[in-house]
């Protein structure tokens, strides 16, 4: 009973902070680097997987499917044969979460301050001494584009999205869209990029 009540209060707190409906805007901090040759068209690409990524084929399949629309919007076209590709694209993703993560808008190297639960803890009463606040989650996607002939890195970009509660893999396409939004220009890094996702009116 105590656990159920605590969970209910936590959910109510989460709804109060995050709102009853998800925002259509996905806001990311994007950092892009590279020296894409002036006048060079995006061209054809193949995905490249590290050995560790090959061992997690299911996850990598999902990342690649999420990134394909953003790559296509940037002017790239996918080919099946590596010999036909102008560039290779390597993808990765990661997430970090902790109940005590606090957003720092002036991040540079370290984005969050880490710590433990506040308060005395324990299950006395209904545990209201604990900090009744949702977990902060940081989702990140990374894109690395290499020239197939020289193996030179032509473009590198990262998108970091902060949200409350849990990781949402359905947001991956919007993170990749944000990461490639300014391609082929490195632009200011980091910078805020907002992508609007379709609203389900059902």
N, C-alpha and C positions, 0 to 999 in steps of 0.2 A: 504494500500500500504506500509506504513511504517513497519507494523508488518510483512508483507510478506517478505520485503527486509531484515529485521533483522533476521527472521527465516532462510532465504536463506544463509546469511552470516554466521550464526551460524553453519549450516549444512556443509558449505564449510570448516569452521574451524575444525569441528569434523572430517571430512574426511582427512584433512591434518594431524591431529594428530594421528588418529587411523589407517589410511591407507584405500585404497579403498576396500580391501578384508580382511576378518577376519583372524587372525593368527590361524594356526592349533594347536598351543600350548596353553594349559590352565595352567597357572602358579598359584599355591596356596601356602599359608603359612599354614603348617600343624603342629598341636600340639597334641601329643598322650601321654596318661598316663595309668597306670594300672599295674596289676601283673598277667598276664595270666599264669596259672599253667604250668610249664615246662612239656612238653610231652603230654599235653592235646590237643586232636584234636578239630577243630572248632565245629563239630557236627551239630545237627538240631536246628533250631530257629523258633520263631514266633515273629511277630511284636507286640509291646506293645504300646498302645495309652493312653495318659493322658485324663481326661475328657474334657479339652479344645480342644484337638486334635480330639476327637470323634465328637465334635460339628462342626469341619471343615473337614468332611470326604473326600470331593473332593480333597482338598489340600494335605491331608495326603496320599491319594491313589497315588497321583502323586509323592510324596517324596519316598514312598515305592517302586514304580515301578522304580524310578531312582536309588535307592540304591541296588536293587536286583542283578544286574550284578556284582557289586563290592563285595557284600557279597559272591556270588557264586565263584568269582575268589579267594577270601580269604579262600575258603574251606568249607563254610557253606552251608547247604541245608535247604530250607524252608519246613515246615510241616504245615498241616491245623489244627491239634489238639494240643492245648497247652500241653496236657499231654504227648505228644511224643517229646516235645522240650527239649533240654539241656540248651538253653539260650533264653533270650528274648532280642529283639533289639528295642531300642527307638530312633526315629529320630526327628530332628527338623531342621528348616532353618529360616534364617532371612536375611534382607538386610537393608542397610543404604545408604542414598544418600544425597548429599548436593552440591550445585554449588561451594562451597569454600573448599571442602575437598582436602587436599594435602597429598600425600603419604609420610609416614615417615618410612624408612627402619629399624629404630632402635626402633620400637614399643615395648612396654612392659606395658600392662595395657591399656594405651590410644594410639590408632593407628593413629589417625588423629588430626590435629588442626582444630577446627571449627571456623567459622566466617560468615560474611554476604557478600553481593555483594560489590566489590570494585568499586570506582569511584563515581561520583555524581548521577548516576541513572537518572531517568526521560526519557522522550521521545523527548528531544531536538534534532533537526536534525534527524538522524536515530538511535539515542541511542548508538553511538559508544563509549560513555564514560563508558559503562558497560564492564565488563571483558568478552571478547569474547572467552570463553573456555568451553568445554563440562563438564557436571556433572560427578563427580567421584562417582562410585557405588561400594559398598562393599557387596559381597554375601558370606554367611557363611552357612555351613551345620555341624550338630553335630550328632555323633553316640555314643550311650551308650549301652554296652552289659552287661547283668546281668546273673548270674547263676540262673537257675529256682528254684533250691532247696533251696539254702541259701539266695537268693536275693542279694548276694554280687556283687558289680560292678567289673567286670573283666577287662574291657577295655573301655577307653573313648578317643575319637579322634574328632578333629575339623579341618575343612579346610576353609580357608578364601581366596577369590579371588577378586581382585580389577580390575575394568574395567571402561572405559569411556562410557558415554551416558546412557544406560538403563539396567535394570535387564534382563537377558536372561535365562529363565527357562530351555532351551535346554542344558545349561551347567551343570545342576544338576548331571547327571550321572558321569561327569568327576570330579566334586568336591568330590563326594562320592568315586570315584576310588582313588583320591589323598589321601583322609582321611584314607583309608584302605590299602594303598600301602605297608606299612611297617608292617602290622599285622603279628604276635602278639607282635612285639617288640615296646616299647615306643619310642625308637630312640631319636635323638636330637630334642628339642622342644623350639621355633618354628624352622622349617626347610622349605626350598623351595622344592616343588614337582611339576614337570612338567609332564603333561599328554598330549599326542598328540591325537587329535580327527581326524576322517576320513575327508578327503577333498572331497567336492562335486564338481566333474568336469563337472557337467551338464552345 
